[in-house]
Amino acid sequence: MHIPSLLLMQADLNRLPLNSTFDLILIRHPDVYRRADEWRRTLANLGNFIAPTGMLLVTTYNSNEMMLVETMITHLQVVPLDIDELEPVNLHGRDKVASLFCLPVDSAVR
């Protein structure tokens, strides 16, 4: 499938070499238990990288890890996501929980 103007990047958001915003940021199984301070710092800055209509998608291995992630992302709002309505993707991994976030409608970041 060809998607025009698609830029895929894998990077450390704390050392991002661009001054840009993104339509989608995907964080797969962030391992927040082992690196809580690092993830707290990273997630606190995410609003600076999400485009006004952009989204953050986070997947974790279990709901306890997702609850911890959600406590770290207080500046974004959760977008209701019915995972049963999503098409399966061909990713190999043990991701069991997904949450979608966006900037608040009245956000000054926009």
Sine and cosine of phi, psi and omega as CSV:
sin_phi,cos_phi,sin_psi,cos_psi,sin_omega,cos_omega
0.00,0.00,0.71,-0.71,0.02,-1.00
-0.97,-0.26,0.81,-0.58,0.05,-1.00
-0.87,-0.49,0.92,-0.39,-0.02,-1.00
-0.91,0.43,0.56,-0.83,0.06,-1.00
0.87,0.50,0.56,0.83,0.03,-1.00
-0.99,-0.10,0.81,-0.59,0.06,-1.00
-0.88,-0.48,0.89,-0.45,0.07,-1.00
-0.98,-0.22,0.69,-0.73,-0.03,-1.00
-0.59,-0.81,0.66,-0.75,0.15,-0.99
-0.91,-0.42,0.86,-0.51,-0.10,-1.00
-0.38,-0.93,0.31,-0.95,0.13,-0.99
-1.00,0.09,0.90,-0.44,-0.06,-1.00
-0.89,0.46,-0.36,0.93,0.04,-1.00
-0.98,0.19,-0.22,0.97,-0.01,-1.00
-0.75,-0.66,0.55,0.84,-0.06,-1.00
-0.90,0.43,0.80,-0.60,-0.07,-1.00
-0.99,0.16,0.12,0.99,-0.03,-1.00
-0.85,-0.52,0.41,-0.91,0.14,-0.99
-0.95,-0.31,0.96,0.27,-0.13,-0.99
-0.69,-0.72,0.21,-0.98,0.18,-0.98
-0.88,-0.47,0.35,-0.94,-0.11,-0.99
-0.79,-0.62,0.53,-0.85,0.04,-1.00
-0.97,0.25,-0.49,0.87,0.02,-1.00
-0.57,-0.82,0.77,-0.64,0.16,-0.99
-0.88,-0.48,0.80,-0.60,0.00,-1.00
-0.92,-0.39,0.81,-0.59,0.09,-1.00
-0.86,-0.51,0.93,-0.38,0.00,-1.00
-0.98,-0.19,0.75,-0.67,-0.02,-1.00
0.46,0.89,0.98,0.19,-0.12,-0.99
-0.95,0.32,-0.15,0.99,0.02,-1.00
0.84,0.54,0.77,0.64,-0.08,-1.00
-0.93,0.38,-0.35,0.94,0.01,-1.00
-0.92,0.39,-0.65,0.76,-0.05,-1.00
-0.99,0.14,-0.44,0.90,-0.07,-1.00
-0.74,-0.67,0.78,0.63,-0.10,-0.99
-0.86,0.50,-0.71,0.70,-0.04,-1.00
-0.90,0.45,-0.67,0.74,0.01,-1.00
-0.90,0.44,-0.69,0.72,0.01,-1.00
-0.94,0.35,-0.59,0.81,0.04,-1.00
-0.87,0.50,-0.69,0.72,0.02,-1.00
-0.91,0.41,-0.70,0.71,-0.01,-1.00
-0.90,0.44,-0.76,0.65,-0.05,-1.00
-0.92,0.39,-0.48,0.88,0.03,-1.00
-0.91,0.40,-0.43,0.90,-0.04,-1.00
-0.99,-0.13,0.00,1.00,-0.10,-1.00
-0.88,0.47,-0.54,0.84,-0.01,-1.00
-0.85,0.53,-0.43,0.90,0.02,-1.00
-0.96,0.28,-0.30,0.96,-0.08,-1.00
-0.95,-0.32,-0.16,0.99,-0.02,-1.00
-1.00,-0.02,0.79,-0.61,0.05,-1.00
-0.89,0.46,0.35,-0.94,-0.04,-1.00
-0.79,0.62,-0.58,0.82,0.04,-1.00
-0.95,-0.31,0.28,0.96,-0.05,-1.00
-0.98,0.18,0.15,-0.99,-0.04,-1.00
-0.70,-0.72,0.43,-0.90,0.15,-0.99
-0.90,-0.44,0.82,-0.58,0.05,-1.00
-0.91,-0.42,0.84,-0.54,0.00,-1.00
-0.87,-0.49,0.73,-0.68,0.10,-1.00
-0.86,-0.52,0.60,-0.80,0.01,-1.00
-0.70,-0.71,0.19,-0.98,0.01,-1.00
-0.97,0.23,-0.46,0.89,-0.04,-1.00
-0.46,-0.89,0.21,-0.98,-0.08,-1.00
-0.94,0.33,-0.50,0.86,0.04,-1.00
-0.90,0.44,-0.66,0.75,0.03,-1.00
-0.91,0.42,-0.63,0.77,0.01,-1.00
-0.91,0.41,-0.62,0.79,0.04,-1.00
-0.88,0.47,-0.61,0.79,0.05,-1.00
-0.92,0.39,-0.68,0.73,0.06,-1.00
-0.86,0.52,-0.71,0.71,-0.04,-1.00
-0.90,0.44,-0.51,0.86,0.07,-1.00
-0.94,0.34,-0.37,0.93,0.00,-1.00
-1.00,0.02,-0.26,0.97,-0.05,-1.00
-0.93,-0.37,0.89,0.45,-0.06,-1.00
-0.99,0.15,-0.31,0.95,-0.05,-1.00
-1.00,0.03,-0.06,1.00,0.05,-1.00
-0.91,-0.42,0.36,-0.93,0.04,-1.00
-0.96,-0.29,0.56,-0.83,0.01,-1.00
-0.97,0.24,0.71,-0.71,0.08,-1.00
-0.98,-0.19,0.82,-0.57,0.01,-1.00
-0.82,0.58,0.72,-0.69,-0.07,-1.00
-0.69,-0.72,0.90,-0.44,0.05,-1.00
-0.99,-0.12,0.99,-0.13,-0.10,-0.99
-0.89,0.46,-0.40,0.92,0.02,-1.00
-0.94,0.35,-0.34,0.94,-0.01,-1.00
-1.00,0.00,-0.11,0.99,-0.04,-1.00
-1.00,0.09,0.52,-0.85,0.10,-1.00
-0.96,0.27,0.63,-0.77,0.05,-1.00
-0.92,0.39,0.60,-0.80,0.06,-1.00
-0.96,-0.29,0.31,-0.95,-0.09,-1.00
-0.99,-0.11,0.76,0.65,0.05,-1.00
-1.00,-0.08,0.60,-0.80,0.06,-1.00
-0.98,-0.19,0.84,-0.55,-0.02,-1.00
0.25,-0.97,-0.02,-1.00,-0.06,-1.00
-0.93,-0.37,0.40,0.92,0.01,-1.00
-0.88,0.48,0.81,-0.59,-0.02,-1.00
-0.88,-0.48,-0.39,0.92,-0.11,-0.99
-0.80,-0.60,0.67,-0.74,0.04,-1.00
-0.73,-0.69,0.64,-0.77,0.11,-0.99
-0.73,-0.69,0.58,-0.82,-0.01,-1.00
-0.89,-0.46,0.69,-0.72,-0.04,-1.00
-0.77,-0.64,0.43,-0.90,0.11,-0.99
-0.59,-0.81,0.20,-0.98,0.09,-1.00
-0.93,0.37,0.58,-0.81,0.09,-1.00
-0.87,0.49,0.51,-0.86,-0.04,-1.00
-0.84,0.54,-0.62,0.78,-0.03,-1.00
-1.00,-0.08,0.37,0.93,-0.08,-1.00
-0.91,0.40,0.71,-0.71,0.07,-1.00
-0.97,0.26,-0.28,0.96,0.00,-1.00
-0.92,0.39,-0.50,0.87,-0.04,-1.00
-0.92,0.40,0.00,0.00,0.00,0.00
